[in-house]
Each structure stands twice: as C-alpha cells, then as structure tokens.
C-alpha cells in the first residue's frame, strides 16, 4: 500500500530539486510484518505506471520503515531528490516504487507504486502545445502555459483540439496571467482559438502584455468587460509581419485573413503603450470604445505598405 502527494509546482525544469515537495505514506496490507530491510526508489516516468525501468531521480533512494500488519507510516524522503539533467521533457510523473530492489516476498507486486503528474521543461526555450480548452491549470491549458512560460518560450495549439474550420472557445472565468516575462510567442495561426471574456470579472482584459518583444497572432478575443488586448511594453508584434526576422509564419488562406480578430469588447479593442510596437494584419471592430488606441511611445507601426500588413478597424464606439 502507498499514498504519495506532491505539493510543488506542477511545472519543473530538468535539474530541479523536488524531494522537499514529495510526501509518502506506506502501509502493510499483507499477512505478516515487514522488517526495515527494503528500500524505496523515486523515479520520473512518462506515464502513471511507474516502474524501476523508469529514470531514477538524483538522490532518489530512501529506506522503507518496519511495518506491522495493517500498520501505516510516513516515509522520510530525501529532500535533495532532483530531476536529472538531460531527461526527456514534457508531461511526466514523479513516482515512488516501494521495495524497488524486490527483497520482500509479497502476495502481489501490483500495489507498490504511486505517482503525481508534472510537466518537465528543458533549461532552454520550450514549445508548449495547448491540448485543452479548459480554463484551468491542468495539463496543458493556455492558463497553465501562461503561468509557467519563460522568456523565449513558444505557445502553440494542438490541431487535434483547435482547428480553424470549427473554432474552439476558451471561456475565461478569471483574468489570464499577464505576459510579464517578455520574448514569448503565442501562435494560434489556423487554429481557430477564441478567448471569450463573457464571464470575466469587471475591468479584466481579454489578454494583457506587460513586457517587451512578444509576438501574438491567430487569436480571436471577444466579449471582455474592458480592453480586448492590452499591450504595455516595447517592440511587441501584434499580428503578423512580412519582415524576414518574424518568427510567426504567414497563415494559409487568403491575404485578408486576420492575424488577430479583436471584437465586441466593452472597452478599447487594442490598447498600446510603449515604443517600437508593430500592429499588422488585424481585424478590430465593434468594440465599445476605441478600435486601436496608442497612449504613448514612439515609432509604433500600425500597418504598412506590405501586402497583408494592413489592419481593418471598423464599427467601434469611438475613434478607430
């Protein structure tokens, strides 16, 4: 018998120490007592069926205490147990295998492991693939990705869940984490991703940026109770650009396809404060206040003479 809990961050980097966040209760449901002679191995597994064939954590060993019949005991685990460097990244499971050296004779070997889910990131940039339209921090939602993404990361959307032919709505119930890390790409090109702010608290933006050098394309942002997309920072790309150094690909389909569609928000559709931002190829319409509002800064570029860079701004409550 075993019960394991993990109270650390659900997203960890390779090399991170996780032992201090692991807790394990072991029990004996056999027909005889167990002496203090067996060990416990801590592992990282690609699935919840943790075995000794999985990757053992650094400093990932502990002693199993003596247990009488029907006795339960908390097991001290090494606080320094860590995710090894060089492991595979992505969704995984932290697990404990009791009697991992197989020294105890048992009536069943099938109840010797427990696991808790984590997402393992490399120490460098990571490409997040959103696989759920839920507005939770479960694996892998947009909210989870925005919570733990780092500068240089890229967020994309699974074509199995998100497809422009049948757009998928993410119904927001609270404001998404602000993009404050900088240098983050959110690319929903041809994925039909709709951020719906109908249920957001008063004053919430559909999406907010408070950093520089981010790139946002392919999103539809609608029904936010305040601003649709708020950008406070420098050198952000909102939409797409035909510039050679742009990391976001041109979408398939006609040139008039919107890079971002920002519509029917109660406040301004797209608010910008900062310098050197580019706003290209977006459709911004039917918002309660301004369509696009640039509050301050310099050298912000709205559209250009290049094909596909123009914005369509129409039907907003105040100045376009």
SVG drawing of the C-alpha trace seen along z (x, -y; Angstrom):
<svg xmlns="http://www.w3.org/2000/svg" viewBox="-21 -59 43 73">
<polyline fill="none" stroke="black" stroke-width="0.4" points="0.0,0.0 1.2,-3.5 -0.1,-7.1 2.1,-9.8 1.5,-13.5 3.4,-16.3 2.9,-19.9 5.5,-21.6 5.0,-23.4 3.3,-21.3 5.9,-22.5 9.6,-21.9 12.9,-22.3 15.3,-19.5 17.8,-19.6 15.2,-21.0 15.1,-19.7 11.7,-18.2 12.3,-15.9 11.2,-18.5 7.8,-18.6 7.2,-14.9 5.4,-13.1 4.8,-9.3 2.7,-7.2 3.4,-3.4 1.3,-0.7 1.4,3.1 -1.8,4.9 -0.1,8.2 -0.4,11.2 3.0,10.7 5.1,7.8 7.8,6.2 11.3,5.6 13.2,2.5 15.2,4.1 13.5,2.8 14.1,-0.4 12.1,-3.0 13.1,-4.3 12.0,-7.7 11.5,-7.8 10.4,-10.0 8.1,-8.2 6.4,-9.1 3.1,-7.5 1.5,-6.9 2.6,-3.2 5.9,-3.9 8.4,-1.1 12.1,-0.5 12.7,-0.7 12.0,-4.5 14.5,-7.2 15.6,-7.3 15.8,-10.7 19.2,-12.0 19.5,-11.1 16.3,-9.2 16.5,-6.4 15.1,-6.0 14.6,-3.3 11.2,-1.7 10.5,-1.6 9.5,1.6 5.7,2.1 3.5,4.5 0.3,6.0 -2.1,3.1 0.4,0.5 0.9,-2.7 3.8,-5.1 5.0,-8.3 8.3,-7.7 11.1,-10.2 12.2,-11.0 15.5,-12.7 14.9,-16.5 17.6,-16.7 16.0,-14.3 16.1,-16.1 15.0,-15.7 18.2,-14.5 19.7,-16.7 19.2,-15.5 15.8,-13.7 13.0,-13.9 10.8,-16.9 7.0,-17.3 4.3,-15.7 5.6,-13.1 5.0,-11.6 7.0,-11.7 6.7,-8.3 7.8,-6.1 8.3,-2.4 8.3,-0.5 10.7,2.4 12.3,1.4 15.1,4.0 12.5,6.7 13.7,8.2 10.2,8.7 8.0,11.7 4.6,10.3 1.3,11.8 1.0,9.0 3.6,6.8 0.9,4.6 0.4,2.1 3.9,0.9 4.0,-2.4 2.4,-5.8 2.7,-8.8 1.9,-12.5 1.9,-14.4 4.4,-17.1 5.5,-18.9 9.2,-18.8 10.8,-21.7 14.3,-21.9 16.6,-24.6 16.4,-26.4 13.3,-27.5 10.3,-25.2 7.4,-24.9 4.2,-24.5 1.3,-22.7 -2.1,-23.6 -4.2,-20.4 -7.3,-21.5 -9.8,-24.4 -10.5,-24.3 -9.8,-27.5 -7.8,-25.7 -4.2,-25.0 -4.4,-21.3 -2.2,-19.8 -2.0,-21.5 -4.2,-24.6 -3.4,-28.1 -3.7,-29.3 -1.0,-26.7 1.3,-27.7 1.0,-31.4 1.6,-30.8 4.9,-29.0 6.2,-30.1 9.6,-31.7 11.3,-34.2 12.0,-32.6 9.2,-30.0 6.6,-29.4 2.9,-28.6 1.1,-26.7 -2.2,-24.9 -2.9,-21.2 -4.6,-20.7 -6.5,-17.7 -8.4,-20.2 -8.1,-23.5 -9.0,-23.9 -10.0,-27.0 -12.7,-25.1 -14.5,-24.6 -13.2,-27.3 -12.8,-26.3 -13.8,-28.7 -11.8,-29.1 -14.3,-30.6 -12.3,-32.7 -13.6,-32.9 -10.8,-35.0 -8.1,-37.2 -5.3,-35.2 -1.8,-35.7 -0.2,-38.8 2.7,-38.3 5.4,-39.8 8.4,-37.6 8.9,-39.0 10.1,-37.3 7.1,-35.0 5.4,-33.8 1.7,-32.8 0.9,-31.4 -2.6,-30.3 -2.3,-30.6 -5.0,-28.5 -6.2,-27.0 -9.5,-28.8 -8.7,-29.8 -11.3,-32.1 -10.7,-33.8 -14.2,-34.6 -14.4,-37.1 -18.1,-37.0 -17.6,-35.6 -14.6,-37.7 -14.7,-39.9 -15.4,-43.6 -12.3,-45.5 -10.5,-42.4 -8.8,-42.5 -9.1,-39.5 -5.3,-39.3 -2.7,-41.6 1.0,-42.1 3.4,-43.9 6.7,-43.2 8.6,-43.5 9.4,-41.6 6.4,-39.3 4.5,-38.0 0.8,-37.4 -1.1,-36.0 -4.1,-33.9 -6.3,-34.7 -9.9,-35.9 -10.5,-38.0 -14.1,-38.9 -16.6,-40.0 -14.0,-41.1 -15.6,-43.6 -12.7,-46.0 -9.9,-46.1 -9.7,-43.2 -5.9,-43.2 -3.7,-45.5 -0.1,-45.9 2.3,-47.8 5.9,-47.3 8.2,-47.8 8.9,-46.0 5.9,-43.7 4.4,-42.3 0.6,-42.1 -0.5,-40.3 1.9,-39.1 4.7,-40.8 6.2,-40.0 9.6,-41.1 12.3,-38.5 13.0,-38.2 9.5,-37.5 9.2,-34.1 5.4,-33.7 4.7,-32.1 2.2,-33.5 -1.1,-31.8 -2.6,-29.6 -5.6,-31.1 -6.3,-34.5 -4.2,-37.5 -7.2,-39.2 -7.3,-36.6 -7.0,-38.4 -3.8,-37.8 -5.9,-38.6 -9.6,-39.3 -10.5,-41.6 -14.2,-42.3 -17.1,-43.1 -15.1,-44.0 -16.7,-46.6 -13.6,-48.9 -10.9,-49.6 -10.2,-46.7 -6.3,-47.1 -4.6,-49.4 -0.9,-50.1 1.6,-51.9 5.3,-51.8 7.6,-52.2 8.6,-50.2 5.5,-48.0 4.1,-46.6 0.3,-46.1 -0.1,-44.2 -2.9,-42.4 -5.5,-42.5 -9.3,-43.0 -10.5,-45.2 -14.2,-46.0 -17.4,-46.6 -15.6,-47.4 -17.2,-49.7 -14.5,-52.4 -11.6,-52.9 -10.6,-50.3 -6.8,-50.8 -5.5,-53.3 -1.8,-54.2 -1.5,-56.0 2.2,-57.0 5.6,-56.0 7.2,-56.4 7.9,-54.6 4.9,-52.3 3.9,-51.0 0.2,-50.4 0.1,-48.5 2.5,-49.1 2.6,-49.1 3.5,-45.5 0.7,-43.1 -1.2,-41.6 0.1,-44.1 -3.0,-46.4 -5.5,-46.4 -9.2,-46.5 -10.7,-48.8 -14.4,-49.4 -17.6,-50.0 -16.0,-50.8 -17.7,-53.1 -15.2,-55.9 -12.1,-56.8 -10.9,-53.9"/>
</svg>
